[in-house]
Amino acid sequence: MFTAKTAYNLIHGNVVQDKEVRWKSIWKWRGPHRIRTFLWLAAKERIKCKAELYRRDIGVDTICMRCGCAVEDTVHALRNCVASWRIWNMLLAGHWIFANIQGTGLHGSTREWSCVFGVAIWCIWIGRNQLLFEGKVVNEDSMVQDIRVRAEEIIRTFDTFQSDRRLRIQNMFGWLPPRWPYYKLNSDGARKRSSFAGADGLIRDATGRWHDGFCMNIRICYVTIAELWGLYQGLVLAWVKDCWWLRLIAFVLLSCLTGNALMLLAPRQ
């Protein structure tokens, strides 16, 4: 079927396909999403270097503050500046032309050099911003070492993730109602990175109808303690609400560690 898109592709041939492959290669880069996004902005020449700020009518001097020799556009900031070029020379093993053509770079494989390249672009930009906004001069040897460590960690993480994903078994979890006329208590505890923890829970009957619930802040504790607090508060809630129907059938330690629900058995009268 004839469309404007098919006519455009027929006229331009492989040019459109090549552009699509090039842009998709950025989003397929194996690394953190924030670096991937930065690579996309750099490829579009939209990072906030001085030339881009000047283009947006933000009154700044366009001369690079690191070398003072040229206009700071994207290519200059990330590659052509003397400060950036010294980083690339330290990263490249042997002759820089052959290292890039053959994809050997630092580690000896195309995949690994792609990761090192992306991390280096990101670190060079971070170092430039630290100098511009904080007046902090980053040591070149330390930056190269940081690039190597970050790249090796990213490669190792993605390799582990790929191997784990091949062995992963998908398990579907859902809430199962208790037998009538029993009740079920579901409790949970969680802890943030800041060490603050909390717990919550609810009680439902065989039809799934909500009877009562709670939510509490536990301040600072381990996640296992938060789980135990959730279990304790759920039992207290059940006792206070209707202690006559409380009959607990639960393996407390197993349920706390595995997240299994605890059964509160209550015959209705």
C-alpha positions as CSV (number, residue, x, y, z in Angstrom):
1,M,0.0,0.0,0.0
2,F,1.3,3.4,-1.0
3,T,1.8,5.9,1.9
4,A,3.9,9.0,2.3
5,K,6.2,7.0,4.5
6,T,6.9,4.3,1.9
7,A,7.6,7.0,-0.7
8,Y,10.0,8.8,1.6
9,N,11.8,5.5,2.4
10,L,12.0,4.7,-1.3
11,I,13.6,8.0,-2.1
12,H,16.1,8.1,0.7
13,G,16.8,4.4,0.8
14,N,19.2,3.2,3.6
15,V,19.7,6.7,5.0
16,V,16.5,6.5,7.1
17,Q,17.4,2.9,8.3
18,D,20.9,3.9,9.2
19,K,19.7,6.9,11.3
20,E,17.2,4.6,13.1
21,V,19.9,2.1,13.9
22,R,22.3,4.8,15.1
23,W,19.7,6.3,17.5
24,K,18.6,2.9,18.7
25,S,22.2,2.0,19.5
26,I,22.3,4.7,22.2
27,W,19.2,3.3,24.0
28,K,20.6,-0.2,23.7
29,W,23.9,0.9,25.4
30,R,24.5,-1.4,28.4
31,G,24.8,1.0,31.3
32,P,22.9,3.2,33.7
33,H,19.9,5.1,32.3
34,R,21.2,8.5,33.3
35,I,24.4,8.0,31.3
36,R,22.3,6.7,28.4
37,T,20.2,9.8,28.5
38,F,23.3,12.0,28.6
39,L,24.7,10.2,25.5
40,W,21.5,10.9,23.7
41,L,21.7,14.6,24.6
42,A,25.3,14.7,23.5
43,A,24.5,13.1,20.2
44,K,21.9,15.7,19.6
45,E,24.3,18.4,20.8
46,R,21.9,19.6,23.4
47,I,24.0,19.4,26.6
48,K,24.3,22.7,28.4
49,C,27.8,23.7,27.2
50,K,28.5,27.4,26.8
51,A,27.8,27.4,23.0
52,E,24.3,25.8,23.7
53,L,23.6,28.3,26.4
54,Y,24.6,31.2,24.1
55,R,22.3,29.7,21.4
56,R,19.4,29.9,23.9
57,D,20.1,33.6,24.5
58,I,21.7,33.0,28.0
59,G,24.4,35.6,28.3
60,V,27.6,33.6,28.9
61,D,31.1,33.7,27.5
62,T,31.4,30.9,24.9
63,I,35.1,30.4,25.4
64,C,36.1,27.1,27.2
65,M,37.2,27.9,30.8
66,R,39.4,24.8,31.0
67,C,41.7,25.6,28.1
68,G,40.7,29.1,27.1
69,C,41.4,28.4,23.4
70,A,38.1,27.7,21.6
71,V,34.4,27.9,21.7
72,E,33.0,25.3,24.1
73,D,30.5,23.2,22.1
74,T,29.6,19.6,22.7
75,V,32.5,18.1,20.7
76,H,35.0,20.5,22.3
77,A,33.8,19.9,25.9
78,L,33.8,16.1,25.6
79,R,36.7,15.4,23.2
80,N,38.7,18.3,21.7
81,C,39.5,20.3,24.9
82,V,43.1,19.7,26.1
83,A,41.7,18.5,29.5
84,S,39.4,16.0,27.8
85,W,42.0,14.8,25.3
86,R,44.4,14.0,28.1
87,I,41.8,11.7,29.6
88,W,41.2,9.9,26.3
89,N,45.0,9.5,25.8
90,M,45.3,7.8,29.2
91,L,42.4,5.5,28.5
92,L,43.4,4.4,25.0
93,A,45.8,1.5,24.9
94,G,48.5,1.9,22.2
95,H,47.8,3.9,19.1
96,W,44.5,5.8,19.4
97,I,43.4,5.3,15.8
98,F,43.8,1.5,15.8
99,A,42.4,1.3,19.3
100,N,39.1,2.9,18.1
101,I,38.9,1.3,14.7
102,Q,39.4,-2.2,16.2
103,G,37.2,-1.4,19.2
104,T,39.9,-2.6,21.6
105,G,40.3,0.6,23.6
106,L,41.0,-0.2,27.2
107,H,39.8,-3.7,27.9
108,G,40.3,-5.6,24.6
109,S,36.7,-6.1,23.2
110,T,34.2,-3.9,21.4
111,R,31.5,-4.4,24.0
112,E,33.7,-3.4,26.9
113,W,35.2,-0.4,25.1
114,S,31.6,0.8,24.3
115,C,30.9,0.8,28.1
116,V,34.2,2.5,28.9
117,F,33.5,5.2,26.2
118,G,30.0,6.0,27.7
119,V,31.3,6.1,31.2
120,A,34.2,8.3,30.1
121,I,31.9,10.8,28.4
122,W,29.8,11.0,31.5
123,C,32.8,11.5,33.9
124,I,34.4,14.1,31.7
125,W,31.2,16.1,31.8
126,I,30.9,15.7,35.6
127,G,34.5,16.8,36.0
128,R,33.9,19.9,33.8
129,N,30.9,20.9,35.9
130,Q,32.8,20.4,39.2
131,L,35.4,22.9,37.9
132,L,32.8,25.3,36.6
133,F,30.4,25.4,39.6
134,E,32.6,24.3,42.6
135,G,36.0,25.3,41.5
136,K,37.2,21.8,42.1
137,V,40.0,20.5,39.9
138,V,39.7,16.7,39.4
139,N,42.9,14.8,39.2
140,E,43.2,13.1,35.8
141,D,44.7,9.9,37.2
142,S,41.9,9.6,39.7
143,M,39.3,10.2,36.9
144,V,40.8,7.5,34.7
145,Q,40.8,5.1,37.6
146,D,37.2,6.0,38.4
147,I,36.2,5.4,34.8
148,R,37.8,2.0,34.8
149,V,36.2,0.9,38.0
150,R,32.8,2.1,37.0
151,A,33.0,0.4,33.6
152,E,34.1,-2.9,35.1
153,E,31.3,-2.7,37.7
154,I,28.7,-2.0,35.0
155,I,29.9,-4.9,32.8
156,R,30.0,-7.3,35.7
157,T,26.5,-6.2,36.8
158,F,24.9,-6.6,33.4
159,D,26.6,-9.9,32.8
160,T,25.3,-11.2,36.1
161,F,21.8,-9.9,35.4
162,Q,21.7,-11.6,32.0
163,S,22.8,-14.9,33.4
164,D,20.3,-14.6,36.2
165,R,17.5,-13.7,33.8
166,R,18.1,-16.9,31.8
167,L,17.6,-19.0,35.0
168,R,14.8,-17.0,36.4
169,I,11.5,-18.8,37.0
170,Q,8.4,-16.7,37.1
171,N,6.1,-17.2,40.1
172,M,2.7,-15.6,40.3
173,F,1.6,-14.5,43.8
174,G,-1.9,-13.5,44.9
175,W,-4.1,-13.3,48.0
176,L,-5.9,-16.5,48.8
177,P,-9.0,-16.2,51.0
178,P,-9.3,-18.4,54.2
179,R,-11.9,-21.1,54.5
180,W,-15.2,-20.0,55.9
181,P,-15.7,-19.0,58.8
182,Y,-12.1,-18.0,59.3
183,Y,-10.2,-14.7,59.1
184,K,-6.8,-14.0,57.6
185,L,-4.3,-11.4,58.8
186,N,-1.7,-10.1,56.3
187,S,1.1,-8.0,57.8
188,D,4.3,-6.6,56.3
189,G,7.3,-4.5,57.4
190,A,9.7,-2.4,55.3
191,R,12.7,-0.3,55.8
192,K,14.0,2.7,53.7
193,R,17.6,3.4,52.9
194,S,17.6,6.1,55.5
195,S,16.9,3.3,58.1
196,F,13.4,4.5,58.9
197,A,11.0,1.6,59.0
198,G,7.3,1.0,59.1
199,A,4.7,-1.8,59.1
200,D,1.1,-2.3,58.1
201,G,-1.5,-5.0,57.9
202,L,-5.2,-5.8,57.5
203,I,-7.7,-8.5,58.4
204,R,-10.1,-10.0,55.9
205,D,-12.7,-12.7,56.0
206,A,-13.4,-15.6,53.6
207,T,-15.2,-13.3,51.2
208,G,-12.3,-10.8,51.0
209,R,-14.2,-8.2,53.0
210,W,-12.0,-5.8,54.9
211,H,-12.6,-5.9,58.7
212,D,-9.8,-3.8,60.1
213,G,-6.3,-2.6,59.5
214,F,-3.4,-0.6,60.8
215,C,-0.3,1.4,59.6
216,M,2.5,2.4,61.9
217,N,5.9,4.2,61.9
218,I,8.6,2.3,63.7
219,R,11.4,4.9,63.3
220,I,14.9,3.3,63.0
221,C,15.3,-0.5,63.0
222,Y,16.2,-3.5,60.9
223,V,13.7,-4.9,58.4
224,T,13.3,-8.1,60.4
225,I,12.3,-6.1,63.4
226,A,9.8,-4.2,61.2
227,E,8.3,-7.5,60.1
228,L,7.9,-8.6,63.7
229,W,6.3,-5.3,64.7
230,G,3.8,-5.8,61.9
231,L,3.0,-9.3,63.1
232,Y,2.7,-8.1,66.8
233,Q,0.5,-5.1,65.9
234,G,-1.8,-7.4,63.8
235,L,-2.2,-9.8,66.7
236,V,-2.9,-6.9,69.1
237,L,-5.5,-5.5,66.7
238,A,-7.2,-8.9,66.4
239,W,-7.3,-9.3,70.2
240,V,-8.7,-5.9,70.9
241,K,-11.3,-6.0,68.2
242,D,-12.8,-9.4,69.1
243,C,-10.7,-11.5,71.4
244,W,-13.2,-14.3,71.7
245,W,-12.7,-15.5,68.1
246,L,-8.9,-15.4,68.2
247,R,-7.3,-18.8,67.5
248,L,-3.9,-18.5,65.9
249,I,-2.5,-21.2,63.6
250,A,0.9,-19.9,62.4
251,F,4.5,-20.7,62.2
252,V,5.6,-17.3,63.4
253,L,9.3,-17.3,62.4
254,L,8.6,-18.9,59.0
255,S,5.8,-16.5,58.2
256,C,7.9,-13.5,59.3
257,L,10.9,-14.4,57.2
258,T,9.1,-15.6,54.1
259,G,6.3,-13.0,54.1
260,N,3.6,-15.7,54.2
261,A,0.2,-14.7,55.6
262,L,-0.8,-15.7,59.1
263,M,-4.2,-17.3,59.7
264,L,-6.4,-16.0,62.4
265,L,-9.1,-18.6,62.8
266,A,-12.4,-17.4,64.1
267,P,-15.6,-19.4,64.0
268,R,-18.5,-17.1,63.6
269,Q,-21.4,-17.3,66.1
